[in-house]
Amino acid sequence: MTQNIYLLAFGTFGNPYGFRQTFFKMGNENVAKSIKTFDLNTNAIKLFENSSLYAIRKESANGLNSISYSKYSFAKEKNSDRGGTFIGASILFTNEIAEENVTINKLNEFHKILVSKNIEDKTLMVNHSDNFTVDLPQDYDKLSYNLKSFNEPSSFYVSNSNLVVYSKINIDKLQHNFKKSLELLNRFDTIFFTDNEEIANFSHSKGLYRTTNEEGFDNEIQIAKEEKKKQLQLILNDYEKEISELEENKIISIKKLKESIEQNVRLHQENGRKIEESKKQITATENKYAEFSKKIREAINFIKSNRKIDEVKSFHQENKREFLNFINENTKPQYLNQLNNVQPKTNITTQYASGYDFLQPNDTFQTRRSEKTRKTYKIFKPLSILFFTLWILTLLYFLFSVEILEMLRMN
């Protein structure tokens, strides 16, 4: 026997136990513990003498989607005369179900065994479901043959809605109705079927469960199909809208990306020009230093040849002024333009089915761009340091140049 089939018997037993249910075959104990009771809300639906009731129910049991098929019949409690009491059996499946005709046959057989061995004169002879005397239905293992998955119900959320159908009860009709009920379980938690008019009238008068006949049952199925169709159309509309928004977003993102890249190309070209100019400035600066050094030596020679000090000072100051002007104008660092961080953005959210951000920047592209930017700064950094050092040394030099000339003159 597979691990996804559970066989239960239950009943109402009066004081002190009330309703009790017992598993006589179970696949998984943890799942069995999480299965809800099969008790009836007698304020909404009630069994009467010589009446029976079938039910199909959905639930999530320990995280597993389950479908159960149940049969209830009237039974008096051993020490009570209250109405609405019953005995019943259920076959529950998780994830897969058997063919409806096989399930109904085994359910009816087990219920018949349960009643014959535990009911006498329409009265329960035990006070707890654990005390039931039962035998497994003949060929019980057939339930596990050719199990089939079910696409419906597609939703196992609790709706807190139940349906009572007043209908003919026979194997063919019940098989047909159980099969159609699977789709309708998207709207209802449990669907009851009875051919007892008293049960149907009671349920209708209470108004807690929706009560209908065979025609109404078919209408409910049609309503469920229409609702599903509308939901699918809404989903399709959302996807179509997402495609449209995605296309619009792509155009905007690509445009911004191209603009950023074009701007970076211009900035990169400008930075290249600045770097080349800085390289030329190195040569010009070296030449200017050599030229001014030569002028200082000329001033020294003028002093040694007894030229007038005022003339030498004037000569030297003019050369110094020219040199400083050149240095101040040509050795200040030219800072590079910082490139833009090219990262396209999108307004697409995860409110639709798509959960992927297709417009995220490529990591490899990002890495290459960052490395290229770092290389540019590596070139410029030593140039900036060199120019700054030369500028400082020049200032320091001229702070002491006058004193040097005076010392030479005195010698």
C-alpha positions as CSV (number, residue, x, y, z in Angstrom):
1,M,0.0,0.0,0.0
2,T,1.3,3.4,-0.9
3,Q,2.1,6.1,1.7
4,N,-0.5,8.5,0.5
5,I,-3.7,6.7,1.3
6,Y,-5.5,7.0,4.7
7,L,-8.5,5.0,5.8
8,L,-10.6,6.4,8.7
9,A,-13.7,5.6,10.7
10,F,-15.6,8.1,12.9
11,G,-18.7,8.7,14.8
12,T,-20.5,10.7,17.5
13,F,-20.4,8.9,20.9
14,G,-22.0,11.3,23.4
15,N,-20.5,11.8,26.8
16,P,-17.6,11.8,27.5
17,Y,-16.0,11.5,24.1
18,G,-18.3,13.3,21.7
19,F,-17.0,13.0,18.1
20,R,-14.0,10.7,17.6
21,Q,-12.1,9.4,14.5
22,T,-9.6,6.7,14.1
23,F,-7.1,5.8,11.4
24,F,-7.2,2.1,10.4
25,K,-4.7,2.6,7.6
26,M,-2.3,5.5,7.3
27,G,0.6,6.4,5.1
28,N,2.4,8.9,7.3
29,E,1.8,9.5,11.0
30,N,2.7,13.2,11.0
31,V,0.3,13.8,8.1
32,A,-2.4,11.8,9.9
33,K,-2.0,14.1,13.0
34,S,-2.6,17.2,10.9
35,I,-5.7,16.0,9.1
36,K,-8.8,17.8,10.2
37,T,-11.7,16.0,11.8
38,F,-14.7,14.8,9.8
39,D,-17.2,16.0,12.3
40,L,-20.3,17.8,11.0
41,N,-21.5,21.3,11.9
42,T,-25.0,20.3,13.0
43,N,-26.0,23.9,12.9
44,A,-25.5,23.8,9.2
45,I,-26.2,20.2,8.1
46,K,-27.8,17.3,9.9
47,L,-28.4,13.6,9.4
48,F,-31.9,12.2,10.0
49,E,-33.0,8.6,10.6
50,N,-32.4,6.4,7.6
51,S,-30.5,9.1,5.8
52,S,-27.0,9.1,4.4
53,L,-24.6,11.8,3.1
54,Y,-21.5,11.7,0.9
55,A,-18.8,14.4,0.9
56,I,-15.7,15.3,-1.0
57,R,-13.3,17.6,0.8
58,K,-10.0,19.4,0.1
59,E,-7.4,20.4,2.6
60,S,-3.7,20.9,3.1
61,A,-2.4,18.2,5.4
62,N,1.1,18.8,6.7
63,G,1.9,20.7,3.6
64,L,0.5,18.1,1.2
65,N,-2.6,18.7,-0.9
66,S,-5.2,16.1,0.0
67,I,-8.6,15.0,-1.3
68,S,-10.9,13.0,0.9
69,Y,-14.1,11.0,0.1
70,S,-16.5,10.3,3.0
71,K,-19.8,8.6,3.7
72,Y,-22.0,9.5,6.7
73,S,-25.1,7.6,7.9
74,F,-27.5,8.2,10.8
75,A,-26.7,6.3,14.0
76,K,-28.0,6.8,17.5
77,E,-25.5,7.3,20.3
78,K,-25.4,4.5,22.9
79,N,-26.5,6.6,25.9
80,S,-28.3,9.5,24.2
81,D,-31.4,10.3,22.2
82,R,-30.2,13.5,20.6
83,G,-30.6,14.0,16.9
84,G,-28.0,14.5,14.2
85,T,-25.7,11.7,15.4
86,F,-23.9,9.5,12.9
87,I,-21.3,7.0,12.0
88,G,-19.0,7.4,9.0
89,A,-16.0,6.4,7.0
90,S,-13.5,8.3,4.9
91,I,-10.7,7.6,2.4
92,L,-8.1,10.4,2.1
93,F,-5.4,10.7,-0.6
94,T,-2.4,13.1,-0.7
95,N,-1.0,14.4,-4.0
96,E,-2.6,11.6,-6.1
97,I,-6.1,10.0,-6.2
98,A,-7.6,6.8,-7.3
99,E,-10.2,6.4,-10.0
100,E,-13.5,7.6,-8.6
101,N,-15.4,4.4,-9.2
102,V,-12.8,2.4,-7.3
103,T,-12.8,4.9,-4.4
104,I,-16.6,4.9,-4.2
105,N,-16.8,1.0,-4.2
106,K,-14.2,0.7,-1.4
107,L,-15.7,3.5,0.6
108,N,-19.2,1.9,0.4
109,E,-17.8,-1.5,1.3
110,F,-15.8,-0.2,4.3
111,H,-18.8,1.8,5.5
112,K,-21.0,-1.3,5.2
113,I,-18.6,-3.3,7.2
114,L,-18.4,-0.6,9.8
115,V,-22.1,-0.4,10.2
116,S,-22.7,-4.1,10.3
117,K,-20.1,-4.7,13.0
118,N,-20.8,-1.7,15.2
119,I,-24.5,-0.8,14.8
120,E,-27.4,-2.7,16.4
121,D,-30.9,-1.5,16.2
122,K,-29.6,1.8,14.6
123,T,-27.5,2.4,17.7
124,L,-23.7,2.5,18.1
125,M,-22.5,-0.3,20.3
126,V,-19.2,1.3,21.2
127,N,-18.3,4.6,23.0
128,H,-15.1,5.4,21.0
129,S,-13.9,5.0,17.4
130,D,-10.8,3.2,18.7
131,N,-13.2,0.4,19.8
132,F,-14.6,0.0,16.3
133,T,-14.6,-3.6,15.0
134,V,-13.6,-3.4,11.3
135,D,-12.2,-5.4,8.4
136,L,-10.5,-3.9,5.4
137,P,-12.6,-3.9,2.2
138,Q,-11.8,-6.8,-0.1
139,D,-9.0,-5.9,-2.6
140,Y,-8.3,-2.7,-0.7
141,D,-4.9,-2.5,-2.4
142,K,-6.7,-1.7,-5.7
143,L,-6.9,1.9,-4.4
144,S,-3.2,2.2,-5.0
145,Y,-3.4,0.9,-8.6
146,N,-3.2,3.6,-11.3
147,L,-3.2,6.6,-9.0
148,K,-3.5,9.8,-10.9
149,S,-2.4,13.3,-10.2
150,F,-5.0,16.1,-10.1
151,N,-4.8,19.5,-11.6
152,E,-8.0,20.6,-9.9
153,P,-8.5,22.0,-7.4
154,S,-5.6,24.4,-8.2
155,S,-6.1,26.3,-4.9
156,F,-6.1,24.7,-1.5
157,Y,-6.7,27.9,0.4
158,V,-9.5,27.6,3.0
159,S,-12.6,29.4,1.6
160,N,-14.8,28.8,4.6
161,S,-17.6,28.0,2.1
162,N,-19.4,24.6,1.7
163,L,-22.0,23.3,-0.8
164,V,-24.8,20.9,-0.3
165,V,-26.2,19.2,-3.4
166,Y,-29.6,17.5,-3.4
167,S,-29.1,14.8,-6.1
168,K,-29.7,11.2,-7.0
169,I,-27.3,8.9,-5.3
170,N,-26.0,5.9,-7.3
171,I,-22.5,4.7,-8.3
172,D,-22.6,6.3,-11.8
173,K,-24.1,9.6,-10.7
174,L,-21.8,9.9,-7.7
175,Q,-18.7,9.0,-9.7
176,H,-19.7,11.7,-12.2
177,N,-20.4,14.3,-9.5
178,F,-17.2,13.6,-7.6
179,K,-15.2,14.0,-10.8
180,K,-16.9,17.3,-11.6
181,S,-16.5,18.5,-8.0
182,L,-12.7,18.7,-8.2
183,E,-12.8,21.9,-10.1
184,L,-15.6,23.3,-7.9
185,L,-13.4,22.7,-4.8
186,N,-11.6,25.9,-5.9
187,R,-14.6,27.7,-4.5
188,F,-15.7,25.4,-1.7
189,D,-13.9,23.5,1.0
190,T,-16.4,20.6,1.2
191,I,-19.2,19.5,-1.2
192,F,-21.9,17.3,0.3
193,F,-24.3,15.1,-1.8
194,T,-27.5,13.6,-0.5
195,D,-30.8,12.2,-1.9
196,N,-32.5,12.9,1.4
197,E,-34.9,15.8,1.1
198,E,-35.1,16.4,4.8
199,I,-31.3,17.0,5.0
200,A,-31.5,19.4,2.0
201,N,-34.3,21.3,3.5
202,F,-32.6,21.6,6.8
203,S,-29.4,22.9,5.3
204,H,-31.3,25.3,3.1
205,S,-33.3,26.7,6.1
206,K,-30.1,27.2,8.2
207,G,-28.4,29.1,5.3
208,L,-24.9,28.5,6.6
209,Y,-24.0,26.3,3.6
210,R,-25.0,27.0,0.0
211,T,-27.7,24.4,-0.9
212,T,-28.7,23.5,-4.5
213,N,-30.0,20.8,-6.7
214,E,-28.4,19.0,-9.7
215,E,-29.1,21.9,-12.1
216,G,-27.7,24.4,-9.6
217,F,-24.7,22.2,-9.1
218,D,-24.0,22.3,-12.8
219,N,-24.5,26.1,-12.7
220,E,-21.9,26.3,-9.9
221,I,-19.4,24.4,-12.0
222,Q,-20.0,26.8,-14.9
223,I,-19.6,29.8,-12.6
224,A,-16.3,28.2,-11.3
225,K,-15.1,27.8,-14.9
226,E,-16.0,31.4,-15.8
227,E,-14.2,32.7,-12.7
228,K,-11.2,30.6,-13.6
229,K,-11.4,31.9,-17.2
230,K,-11.5,35.5,-15.9
231,Q,-8.6,34.9,-13.6
232,L,-6.5,33.4,-16.4
233,Q,-7.4,36.4,-18.6
234,L,-6.3,38.8,-15.9
235,I,-3.0,36.9,-15.7
236,L,-2.7,37.0,-19.4
237,N,-3.5,40.7,-19.4
238,D,-0.8,41.3,-16.8
239,Y,1.7,39.4,-18.8
240,E,0.8,41.4,-22.0
241,K,1.0,44.6,-20.0
242,E,4.4,43.6,-18.7
243,I,5.7,42.8,-22.2
244,S,4.5,46.3,-23.3
245,E,6.1,48.0,-20.3
246,L,9.2,46.0,-20.8
247,E,9.6,47.2,-24.4
248,E,9.0,50.8,-23.4
249,N,11.5,50.4,-20.5
250,K,14.0,48.8,-22.9
251,I,13.9,51.8,-25.2
252,I,14.4,54.2,-22.4
253,S,17.2,52.2,-20.8
254,I,19.1,51.6,-24.0
255,K,18.8,55.3,-24.9
256,K,20.2,56.3,-21.5
257,L,22.9,53.7,-21.7
258,K,24.0,54.9,-25.2
259,E,23.9,58.6,-24.0
260,S,26.1,57.7,-21.0
261,I,28.5,55.7,-23.1
262,E,28.8,58.6,-25.6
263,Q,29.4,61.0,-22.8
264,N,32.1,58.7,-21.4
265,V,33.7,58.5,-24.8
266,R,33.9,62.3,-25.0
267,L,35.2,62.4,-21.4
268,H,37.7,59.7,-22.2
269,Q,38.9,61.6,-25.2
270,E,39.2,64.8,-23.2
271,N,41.2,63.0,-20.5
272,G,43.5,61.6,-23.2
273,R,44.1,65.1,-24.5
274,K,44.8,66.3,-20.9
275,I,47.3,63.5,-20.4
276,E,49.1,64.2,-23.6
277,E,49.3,67.9,-22.7
278,S,50.6,67.0,-19.3
279,K,53.3,64.9,-20.9
280,K,54.3,67.8,-23.2
281,Q,54.4,70.1,-20.1
282,I,57.0,67.8,-18.6
283,T,59.3,68.4,-21.5
284,A,58.6,72.2,-21.5
285,T,59.1,72.4,-17.8
286,E,62.4,70.6,-17.9
287,N,63.5,73.0,-20.6
288,K,62.4,76.0,-18.6
289,Y,64.3,74.8,-15.5
290,A,67.4,74.3,-17.6
291,E,67.0,77.7,-19.2
292,F,66.5,79.5,-15.9
293,S,69.4,77.6,-14.4
294,K,71.5,78.9,-17.3
295,K,70.3,82.5,-16.6
296,I,71.4,82.1,-13.0
297,R,74.8,81.0,-14.0
298,E,75.0,84.1,-16.3
299,A,74.1,86.3,-13.3
300,I,76.9,84.6,-11.3
301,N,79.3,85.3,-14.1
302,F,78.1,88.9,-14.3
303,I,78.9,89.3,-10.6
304,K,82.3,87.7,-11.0
305,S,83.1,90.0,-14.0
306,N,82.3,93.0,-11.7
307,R,79.1,94.0,-13.4
308,K,76.9,96.4,-11.4
309,I,74.9,94.6,-8.8
310,D,71.8,96.5,-9.6
311,E,72.0,95.5,-13.2
312,V,72.6,91.8,-12.2
313,K,69.7,91.9,-9.8
314,S,67.4,93.5,-12.4
315,F,68.6,90.8,-14.9
316,H,68.0,88.0,-12.4
317,Q,64.6,89.3,-11.2
318,E,63.3,89.6,-14.8
319,N,64.4,86.0,-15.5
320,K,62.9,84.8,-12.2
321,R,59.5,86.6,-13.0
322,E,59.4,85.0,-16.4
323,F,60.2,81.6,-15.0
324,L,57.7,81.8,-12.1
325,N,54.9,82.9,-14.5
326,F,55.7,79.9,-16.7
327,I,55.8,77.5,-13.8
328,N,52.5,78.8,-12.3
329,E,50.7,78.6,-15.6
330,N,52.1,75.3,-16.8
331,T,52.7,73.0,-13.8
332,K,49.4,73.0,-12.0
333,P,47.8,69.5,-12.3
334,Q,45.0,69.1,-14.8
335,Y,42.5,66.9,-13.1
336,L,40.8,64.3,-15.2
337,N,37.1,64.1,-15.8
338,Q,35.4,61.4,-13.8
339,L,33.6,58.9,-16.0
340,N,29.9,58.2,-15.5
341,N,28.8,55.0,-13.9
342,V,27.0,53.5,-16.8
343,Q,24.2,51.5,-15.1
344,P,20.8,51.2,-16.9
345,K,17.8,51.2,-14.6
346,T,14.3,49.8,-15.0
347,N,10.9,50.6,-13.6
348,I,9.8,47.0,-14.0
349,T,8.7,45.5,-10.6
350,T,7.9,42.0,-9.4
351,Q,4.2,42.6,-9.2
352,Y,3.7,40.4,-12.2
353,A,4.7,36.9,-12.7
354,S,8.2,37.6,-13.9
355,G,10.7,37.7,-11.0
356,Y,13.8,38.4,-13.0
357,D,15.5,41.7,-13.6
358,F,16.5,41.3,-17.2
359,L,18.1,44.7,-17.3
360,Q,20.7,44.3,-14.6
361,P,24.2,45.4,-15.9
362,N,26.5,42.6,-16.9
363,D,29.1,42.0,-14.2
364,T,31.9,41.4,-16.7
365,F,31.2,44.6,-18.5
366,Q,31.2,46.5,-15.2
367,T,34.5,45.0,-14.2
368,R,36.2,45.8,-17.5
369,R,34.9,49.4,-17.3
370,S,36.1,49.8,-13.7
371,E,39.5,48.4,-14.6
372,K,39.8,50.8,-17.5
373,T,39.0,53.7,-15.3
374,R,41.5,52.7,-12.7
375,K,44.2,52.4,-15.4
376,T,43.5,56.0,-16.5
377,Y,43.9,57.2,-12.9
378,K,47.1,55.2,-12.5
379,I,48.6,57.2,-15.4
380,F,47.5,60.5,-14.1
381,K,48.4,60.0,-10.5
382,P,52.2,60.1,-10.9
383,L,52.0,63.0,-13.2
384,S,50.0,65.0,-10.6
385,I,52.5,64.1,-7.9
386,L,55.4,65.1,-10.2
387,F,54.0,68.5,-11.0
388,F,53.1,69.2,-7.5
389,T,56.6,68.3,-6.3
390,L,58.2,70.5,-8.9
391,W,56.0,73.4,-7.9
392,I,56.9,73.1,-4.2
393,L,60.6,72.8,-5.0
394,T,60.4,75.8,-7.2
395,L,58.9,77.9,-4.4
396,L,61.5,76.6,-1.9
397,Y,64.2,77.4,-4.3
398,F,63.3,81.0,-4.8
399,L,62.8,81.6,-1.2
400,F,66.6,81.2,-0.9
401,S,67.7,82.5,-4.3
402,V,68.2,86.1,-3.2
403,E,70.3,85.1,-0.3
404,I,72.5,83.0,-2.5
405,L,73.1,85.9,-4.9
406,E,74.0,88.2,-2.0
407,M,76.4,85.6,-0.6
408,L,78.1,85.3,-4.0
409,R,78.3,89.1,-4.4
410,M,80.0,89.4,-1.0
411,N,82.5,86.8,-2.0
